Amino acid sequence: MAHPSIIDKINAHKNQPNLRFRLKRKTEEFTDTLFYTLFDIETPVAENLAILKDQFDILVDLACWESDKSCKKVWNHYVEKLPSILEKLNLDAEATVNCDPASLSIEEVYMAYPGFYAIAIYRLAHELYQEGFPLVPRLMTEYAHRQTGVDINPGAHIGHSFHIDHGTGVVIGETAIIKHHVKIYQGVTLGGLYVAKNLQKTKRHPTIEDHVTIYANATILGGATIIGAHSIIGGNAWLTASIPAHSTVFHTPEIKIKTLPHA
């Protein structure tokens, strides 16, 4: 048995009254139920919507700390958006099938592609983020991040037919804007040019126009940076300024091959 003074000291330092890690676990359960409800053909939609409502009520109790905000009203708005979210996600899955020669079926995309899973959870979280629901959208995308290596902030704005290939190491910041028919590959960062707390309410991340392809490990930074439509950004490129439509950007590494002298 711990000495009472140790218990008192620990309790004295537990000074975050709203820090309940149960919220994290309950958010993950809610996220899983959402995913199955939308995609699994054997999951009954009507029954699961009732389960989701109950799960959401628990999230409201755990996450809505400000009594003047009526979080319970969020569910009715949110559930009405689920058909349109599913419609967008089906377009994302079709984009992956059409883009990736390795994909053998659309079922494979839904079940085996980490990029699609990360996009799905992002889209489901984004609508809650738009409603101003606290913390839960961030926990949803972090759950997907932990499983896929793809970190999409729920505040980002992403158009339809979005494709992430391989996925691992992708980072998309909170104020990024990605328009339609964009393809990105592993290791891509759409980030801020620099980090400062006073930039919280400003656009810190780039805008990607329609039909842009961004290859592996490219880094694009800055809220004023716009990648013009139909551009191609090559692997390992580093961009902090805008480029016009139909541009091709590539990084040329300096490669030196050293050969040992013959004996």
N, C-alpha and C positions, 0 to 999 in steps of 0.2 A: 504494500500500500504506500503510495507516494505521501511524503510529508505534507501536512496541510499548508505550510508556507509556500511550497512549490506550486500546489494547486492554485493558491491565491494569486501568486505572481503570474502564472500562465493566464488565468482568467482576467487579470488586470490588463494584460497586453492583447487580449482578444477584443479589440476595440472597434470592429466593423459590424454593427448590429444587423446589417442586411446580407452578410456574407454566409450564404447557405449553399454548400456544394451540392446539396440535393437538387438544386436548380439545374446544374450541369447535367446530371444523370437523367433528370426528367425531360430536359430538352432533347437529349439524344434519343430517348424513347419516342418522343413526339415526332422527331425527324424520321426515324425508321418507319413509324406508322404512316406518315405522310407519303414516303417513297413507295411503300407497298400499296397503299390505297390508289395511287395514281398509275402504277405500272404493272403490278402483279395481277394477271388475269384471273387467278384463283381467289383473290381477296375481294370480298363483297364490299362494294362502295358504300351502300347505305349503312350497313352495320359499322363500318370503320369510321364513317363521319361522326357517328355518335360517340365512338371511343375517342376520336380526336378532340371532340368538344370537351369531354371530361378531362383529357390530358391538358388541354389548353387552360381550363379553369384552374388546374393545379399550378401551371406556369404563371397565371395572373396572380394567384395568391403569393407566389414566391418572388416574382420579379417586379410587381407594381408597388413601389414603396411610397409613391406620392398619392395621398388619398384623394386629391382633387382631380386626378386623371382617371377616367372611367375606362379601364383596360378591357373590361368585359364586353364592351361594344365592339372591340376590334375583331372578334371572331366572326361576327356576321358579315363585316366588310371583307374579311380575308377569305372566307369560304366561298364567297361569290366570285372571287378572282381565280380560284383553282382551275376551272376549265380553260381559261385563257393562258394560265401558266403552263398547263399540260400541252396546249396547242404549240406554244413556243418551244417547249422541250422536245416535242416530236420533230419540229423543224431542225433543232440542234442535232438530234440523232440522225436525221436524214442527211444533214451536212457532213457528218462524220463518215457515214457509209459512202457518200459520193466523193469524199476527199481522200480517204485512206485506202490504198489498194490492199492492205492487209486485212481489212474487215471482211468477214465472210458472210455476215448476215446482220440485219438490224437488231435482232435479239442479242447478238454478241455485244453490240455497242451498249445497249441498256444494262447488260449484266457484267461486262468485263472491262469496260473502258473507264479508267479513273477520271479522265478529263470530262466525260459526260456526267459522271456522278457528281463531280465538283460543281459543274454548271447547274445541275438540277437542284442541288442544295442551295447554291447561291440564289437561283431564281425564287425558290420558296422562301428564303430568308429575306430577300430584297423587298418583297411586298410588306412583310412585317416591319422592316426598317422604315419604309415609306409611311407606315401608319404611326411611327414613333413609339413602337413597342420596345421597352427597355431591355437591353442586354441579350435577350433570347436570339435575335438574328445573328449577333456576333458569335454566340455559342454554337449556333447551327453551322455556320461556315467554318468555325474552328474545328468542329467535329469532322467535317469533310476534309479539312486540311490535314488533320492527324491521320486520316485513312489514305489520302491520295498524294500528299505532298503539294497540292495546289492550294494556294492561299488567295482567295477572292474576298475582298471586303464587301459586306452586304450593301454598302452605300454606292458601289460602282454602278454605272448605267451601261447595260449591254444590250445591243440590238439582237435581231433574230438570226438564225442559222449560224451560230457561233460554234467553232470547232477548236478544241485543244487536243493536240496529238501528244501522246506519251504522258505529258502533264507534270511530271516531277519537277519541283523547283520553280513553278510558275508563281509570280506574285503580281496581283492586280490591286492597286490602291483604291482608297475610299472614293476619291473624286475623279477617277478615270472614267472616260466616256469611250465606249467601243460601239461602233455602228454596225451595219449589217454585213453578213457574209465575210466575217474576219476569221482568219486561221492563225493560230499561234502554236509554237512548239515548245518543248521542254526547256526550262531554265530562263524563260523570258520574264523580264521585270518591267512593269509599267509603274514607275515609282516617282517619288518626290525628288526635286533637285537638291534640296537640303531639308533638314528637320528642325523645326522650332515650334514651340507650343502656341505662339501667337498666330500661327498660320492655320489654326484649327478650322476656321470658318471660310477659308479660301480654297480655290481650286489648285491643288498641288500636283495633280497627276495628269498625264497626257491624254489627248483625244486621238482616237484611231478612226479614220474615215472608212467608208464602205470598201469591201473587196481588197483589204490589205492582208498580206501574208508576212508573218514575222517568224523567222527561223531561230533555231536553238541558241539559247544563251545571249540573245540580243537584249540590250538594256536601253529603255527609252524613259527619259526623266523630264519632269517639269510640267506645271499646269498650263503654261502657254505653248507647249510643244504640240503641234498638230501634224499627224502623218497623213498626207494627202491620199485620196482614193486611188485604188488600183496600184499602190506602191508595193515593192518587195524589199523587206529588210533582211539582209543576210545574217548568217550566224555570227555571233560575237561582236556585232556592231554596237556602237555606243553613241546615242543621240541625245542631245540636250537642246536642239533647235528644230523648228518646223521644216518640213520638206514639202514640195508641191506634189500634186497628183501625178501618177504614172512615173514616179521616181524608182530607181533601184539603188540601194545602199549596200555596200559590202565592205567587209574588213579584210585587209590583206596582211596576214602575219609575216613577220620576217623569220624565215626558217634557215637555220645554219646546220649543215650536216658535217660533223667532224669525223674524219677517217683516220684510223691509226696507221702509222707508217709500217711498211712491211718489215718483218724481222730480217 
